[in-house]
């Protein structure tokens, strides 16, 4: 790919600033965990897998800042670092998965000296990034088998290279189908209020010369009814044990429309997005973001001053609307409770 979403370089974290795309391709450098936390909160980096990578790298940066003489003192301060990063965004489970993975590394090697533990945390963060790229390519291969020749695929939000360490989950499926010569086309809906479909997905696909058409969110149902869409592929921020899936706000509406028009609706996500501790999507916390994201676009007001606003960043699609969940370990259909549990068994 012609861009890097996030990387560790010279003991700094480099991220593409997704708030400035597509107008500018700007990379920001972070030298401390507070900066990484603010980048996650402020949507410089977004998408569940990419947030997980950023969280891990933030923890590794934080570990380098800690001054301590004993492991216990070091670990108490590391937990404070993790708490700051963990408060940034509540819905994407990959954030917490990555934090817990980093904490386990520290605990496992508590007998080592602190410089060695810091280096192991750095290595683990880089490993999470490397693994994510390989995982997305496996998701792509598994999902491409479900895509028919010549299909037009609707995707919502951005679940591409910008939402991961590279390649993407939903866009990984699309990229793999394109690379397989299936002659696919993509319809990207704009995804209000942050316009990730318009700003990010369209930008990514155009860079890769994958045919893409942009629509506003409220056009999807009509195009489905006219037979212009053959399937939908979206990403996920958290998947409950029964298959209920949290994703960017508006995903639920797309799924209902797909069901009504007998169009397959696929969710593509890594195993790290599963949260089998939650029985259903009713237990998934939904982030509410500032009202200004709805009342203005790039600082320009589009609504009356003082109007009441709701701005949930995610919604939950019940499993009954999902045709299949595509992971790096295989595709699950039907009995999601059993199928998803089977994926994570040793």
C-alpha positions in Angstrom: 0.0 0.0 0.0 1.2 3.5 -0.7 0.6 4.8 2.9 1.3 3.7 6.5 -1.5 4.0 9.0 0.7 3.6 12.1 4.3 2.5 12.8 7.0 2.5 15.5 10.1 4.4 14.3 13.1 5.5 16.4 11.1 5.0 19.6 8.4 7.3 18.4 4.9 6.5 17.0 4.1 7.8 13.6 0.5 8.1 12.4 -1.3 9.4 9.3 -3.7 12.1 10.5 -7.0 10.8 9.3 -8.8 14.0 10.2 -7.0 15.8 7.4 -7.7 13.3 4.6 -8.4 13.4 1.7 -7.2 17.0 1.4 -3.8 16.4 3.0 -1.7 13.3 3.6 0.0 14.4 6.8 1.9 12.2 9.3 2.2 13.1 13.0 4.9 12.0 15.4 4.1 11.1 19.0 6.8 10.7 21.7 4.6 10.1 24.8 1.6 8.1 25.7 -0.6 11.2 26.4 -0.2 12.2 22.8 -1.2 8.8 21.6 -4.2 8.8 23.9 -5.3 12.1 22.5 -4.8 10.9 18.9 -7.2 8.0 19.6 -9.8 10.2 21.3 -9.5 12.9 18.6 -9.9 10.4 15.7 -6.4 11.0 14.3 -6.3 7.2 14.3 -9.6 5.2 14.2 -10.9 1.8 13.4 -10.9 -1.0 16.0 -7.7 -2.9 14.9 -5.8 0.4 14.3 -6.9 1.6 17.7 -5.6 -1.6 19.2 -2.2 -1.1 17.6 -2.1 2.5 18.7 -3.0 1.5 22.3 -0.2 -1.0 22.4 2.3 1.5 21.1 1.1 4.1 23.5 1.7 1.7 26.4 5.2 1.0 25.1 5.9 4.7 25.0 4.5 5.2 28.5 6.7 2.4 29.8 9.8 4.3 28.5 8.8 7.3 30.5 8.4 5.5 33.9 11.0 6.1 36.5 11.0 3.3 39.0 13.4 1.2 41.1 11.3 -2.0 41.4 8.9 -3.9 39.2 6.0 -3.2 41.6 6.5 0.5 41.3 7.0 0.2 37.5 3.8 -1.8 37.1 1.7 0.5 39.2 2.7 3.4 36.9 2.2 1.2 33.9 -1.4 0.6 35.0 -1.9 4.3 35.2 -0.7 4.7 31.6 -3.1 1.9 30.6 -6.0 3.6 32.4 -5.4 6.9 30.5 -5.4 5.1 27.2 -8.3 2.9 28.1 -10.5 5.9 28.8 -10.2 7.2 25.2 -12.9 5.2 23.4 -15.2 2.7 25.1 -16.8 0.7 22.3 -13.8 -0.8 20.3 -12.8 -3.9 22.3 -9.5 -4.1 20.5 -8.3 -1.2 22.6 -8.8 -3.2 25.8 -7.5 -6.4 24.2 -4.2 -4.7 23.3 -3.8 -3.1 26.7 -4.4 -6.4 28.5 -1.9 -8.1 26.2 0.7 -5.5 27.0 0.1 -5.9 30.8 0.5 -9.6 30.5 3.9 -9.2 28.9 5.1 -7.0 31.7 3.8 -9.4 34.4 5.2 -12.5 32.6 8.7 -11.0 32.7 8.6 -9.3 36.1 11.9 -11.0 37.1 13.8 -9.2 34.4 15.4 -5.7 34.8 13.2 -2.8 33.8 15.2 -1.8 30.6 14.6 -5.4 29.4 10.9 -5.2 30.2 10.6 -1.9 28.3 12.2 -3.5 25.3 9.9 -6.5 25.4 6.9 -4.1 25.5 8.2 -2.3 22.5 8.7 -5.6 20.7 5.1 -6.7 21.6 3.6 -3.5 20.3 5.4 -3.9 17.0 4.4 -7.6 16.9 0.7 -6.6 17.3 1.1 -4.3 14.2 2.8 -7.0 12.2 0.2 -9.6 13.2 -2.7 -7.3 12.3 -1.5 -7.0 8.7 -1.2 -10.8 8.3 -4.6 -11.3 10.0 -6.3 -8.8 7.6 -4.9 -10.7 4.6 -6.3 -13.9 5.9 -9.7 -12.2 6.5 -9.5 -11.0 2.9 -8.8 -14.5 1.5 -11.6 -16.0 3.5 -14.1 -13.3 2.6 -13.2 -13.1 -1.1 -14.5 -16.7 -1.6 -18.0 -15.3 -0.7 -17.9 -12.6 -3.3 -19.4 -13.4 -6.7 -17.9 -12.4 -10.0 -18.9 -8.9 -11.1 -20.5 -8.0 -7.8 -21.1 -4.4 -6.7 -20.4 -4.3 -2.9 -21.7 -1.7 -0.5 -19.5 -0.8 2.4 -20.2 1.5 5.4 -17.6 3.7 7.2 -13.9 2.7 6.7 -12.7 -0.8 7.5 -9.7 -0.6 5.3 -5.9 0.0 5.7 -6.6 3.2 7.6 -8.7 1.3 10.2 -6.0 -1.4 10.6 -2.2 -1.8 10.4 -2.8 -2.2 6.6 -5.0 -3.9 4.0 -8.2 -3.8 6.1 -11.0 -6.1 7.2 -14.1 -5.2 5.1 -11.8 -3.6 2.5 -9.5 -6.5 2.9 -12.3 -8.7 1.5 -12.8 -6.2 -1.3 -9.1 -6.0 -2.0 -8.7 -9.7 -2.1 -11.7 -10.1 -4.5 -10.2 -7.4 -6.7 -6.8 -9.1 -6.7 -8.5 -12.4 -7.6 -9.8 -10.7 -10.8 -13.5 -10.9 -9.8 -14.3 -7.6 -11.5 -16.0 -6.2 -8.4 -17.1 -2.6 -7.9 -17.7 -0.7 -4.7 -20.3 1.6 -3.4 -19.1 3.6 -0.4 -21.7 5.5 1.6 -20.5 8.7 3.1 -21.0 7.8 6.8 -22.2 10.8 8.6 -21.2 12.6 10.8 -17.4 11.9 10.3 -17.7 11.0 6.6 -15.3 8.1 6.8 -16.8 6.6 3.7 -16.4 9.8 1.7 -13.1 11.0 3.1 -11.3 7.7 3.8 -12.8 4.7 2.0 -13.1 6.5 -1.4 -9.6 7.8 -1.0 -8.1 4.3 -0.2 -9.9 2.6 -3.1 -9.0 5.2 -5.6 -5.3 4.9 -4.6 -5.6 1.2 -5.3 -7.5 1.7 -8.6 -10.5 -0.2 -7.3 -13.7 1.1 -8.9 -15.7 3.0 -6.3 -18.8 5.2 -6.4 -19.7 7.5 -3.5 -23.3 7.9 -2.3 -25.0 9.6 0.6 -26.2 7.4 3.4 -29.8 7.7 2.5 -29.4 6.3 -1.0 -28.5 2.8 -0.1 -32.0 1.3 0.2 -33.1 2.6 -3.2 -30.0 1.2 -4.9 -30.6 -2.1 -3.3 -34.2 -2.2 -4.4 -33.1 -1.4 -8.0 -30.7 -4.4 -8.0 -27.5 -2.2 -8.1 -26.0 -3.8 -5.0 -25.2 -7.5 -4.7 -23.8 -7.7 -1.2 -22.7 -5.6 1.8 -19.4 -6.0 3.7 -18.7 -4.0 6.9 -16.2 -4.1 9.7 -16.9 -4.3 13.4 -15.8 -2.7 16.7 -17.1 -5.4 19.0 -18.9 -8.7 18.5 -20.9 -10.3 21.3 -21.1 -14.0 22.0 -24.4 -14.3 20.1 -23.1 -12.5 17.0 -24.6 -9.1 17.7 -22.2 -6.6 16.2 -21.3 -3.0 17.1 -20.1 -1.0 14.2 -20.2 2.6 13.1 -23.6 4.3 13.4 -25.7 3.5 10.4 -24.6 -0.1 10.0 -27.8 -1.4 11.6 -29.9 0.5 9.0 -27.8 -0.9 6.1 -28.3 -4.5 7.6 -32.1 -4.1 7.8 -32.3 -2.8 4.2 -30.1 -5.7 3.0 -32.4 -8.2 4.7 -35.5 -6.6 3.2 -33.9 -6.8 -0.2 -32.5 -10.3 0.2 -28.9 -9.2 -0.1 -26.1 -10.9 1.8 -24.7 -8.8 4.7 -21.2 -9.8 5.8 -19.2 -8.6 8.8 -15.4 -8.9 8.5 -13.3 -8.7 11.7 -10.4 -10.2 13.5 -10.7 -12.6 16.5 -9.5 -9.8 18.7 -12.8 -8.0 18.0 -14.8 -10.8 19.6 -16.0 -10.1 23.2 -17.5 -13.5 24.2 -17.9 -12.2 27.8 -21.0 -10.3 26.6 -24.0 -12.5 25.9 -25.6 -10.0 23.5 -25.2 -6.6 21.9 -27.4 -5.0 24.6 -24.3 -5.1 26.8 -22.0 -3.3 24.4 -21.2 0.3 25.6 -22.0 2.8 23.0 -19.8 5.9 22.8 -21.6 9.3 22.6 -19.5 12.0 20.9 -19.7 15.8 20.9 -22.8 17.5 19.4 -20.6 19.7 17.2 -19.8 16.7 15.0 -23.4 16.7 13.9 -24.1 20.5 13.9 -21.0 21.5 11.8 -18.8 20.1 9.0 -15.2 21.1 9.3 -16.2 23.9 11.5 -18.9 25.3 9.3 -22.3 25.3 11.0 -25.1 23.4 9.3 -27.8 23.5 12.0 -29.4 26.1 14.2 -27.4 27.2 17.2 -28.6 25.5 20.4 -30.5 22.7 18.8 -30.6 19.4 20.8 -28.4 16.7 19.3 -27.8 13.0 19.7 -24.5 11.6 18.5 -24.0 7.9 19.2 -20.8 6.9 17.4 -21.9 3.3 17.0 -25.0 1.1 16.7 -25.6 -2.7 17.2 -26.7 -4.9 14.4 -28.6 -8.0 15.8 -27.1 -11.3 14.6 -30.3 -12.2 12.7 -29.4 -9.6 10.1 -25.9 -10.9 9.5 -25.4 -13.5 6.8 -21.8 -14.5 8.0 -19.0 -13.2 10.1 -15.6 -13.5 8.4 -12.5 -13.9 10.5 -8.9 -14.9 10.0 -9.7 -18.3 11.3 -12.7 -19.0 9.1 -16.3 -17.9 8.3 -19.1 -18.4 10.8 -22.8 -18.7 9.8 -26.0 -19.5 11.6 -25.3 -20.5 15.2 -23.0 -17.7 16.0 -22.8 -18.6 19.7 -21.3 -22.0 19.0 -19.4 -20.9 15.8 -17.7 -18.0 17.4 -16.8 -19.9 20.6 -15.3 -22.7 18.4 -12.9 -20.1 16.8 -11.3 -19.2 20.0 -11.0 -22.7 21.6 -7.4 -23.9 22.1 
